[in-house]
């Protein structure tokens, strides 16, 4: 496999790691969290969470899936790129 593929996965992994950390910090915890600073702490509807919180959940899951795919892809690339040792 080409070397640019590994570099692309590493860059994508770093970006998604930083983005995932920021998204997790924006979630509301027991004490309100940082999400209340950006409008996530607005009074919620009958469902229990606002539209902003639902979208934040969706973005976090999406970035987590991309992050996981980068980890798996990099592991497979390393397995195929490195020669097998006896």
N, C-alpha and C positions, 0 to 999 in steps of 0.2 A: 504494500500500500504506500502511497506517496507521503512524503514527510509533511507537506502542507496540511494534510488532513489532521494530523496530530496537533499541529500548531493552532489550527482552527478550533479544534475541540478544547484545547487548553485555554484559549482566549474566551471562548464561550462559557467554559466552566468558571473562570474567574468572574466574568460579568454576572452570570446567574447566581454565583455564590454571594456576591455583594448585594445584588437585587433581592435575593431571598432573605438575607439578613435584615435589610431595610423593611421589607414587607412584613416580616414576622414582628419586628419592633413596632410597627404601626397598629398591630392588632390590639384589641381591647382586652386587658387582663382583668383580674378581680378588682383592681383599683381604678379602672378607667383607661389606663394605658396612654400611649402617645396618640392614639387614634382620636381621642377627644379634642386634641389641639387642631385637627384638620377637618372637623365636621363629622367625625364618626361617632361622637358622643351625643348626637342629637336625639331627641326622644324617639323611641322606637315604636313600630307599629304593633299590631296584635301578634305577628309572627315572632317577635322577639328581637329582630335585628333590622337595621335600616338598609336601604339600597346600597349605601356606601360600604357597609360592612360585608354585604353579600358579594359585591364586586371585588372587594379586597380579598375575600376568601377565594374567589375564582382566580384572581391573578396570582395569588400565592400558590395555589394548586398547580396552575399552568407552569409557573416558573420552576416549581419543584419537579414536575415531570420532565421538563427540559434539562434541569440539573442532573436528574437521575439518568437520563438518556446519554448525557455527556460522560458521566462516570462509566456507564456500561460500554459505550463506544470506545472510550480511551482504553479500557481494560482489554477489550477485544483487539484493538489495534496493537497494543503491546504484546499480546499473545501471538499474533500473527507476524509481527515485525521482528521480534527477538527469536534467535534460533533456539531450538529445544536443546536443553542440556541433558546429558545422560546420567 
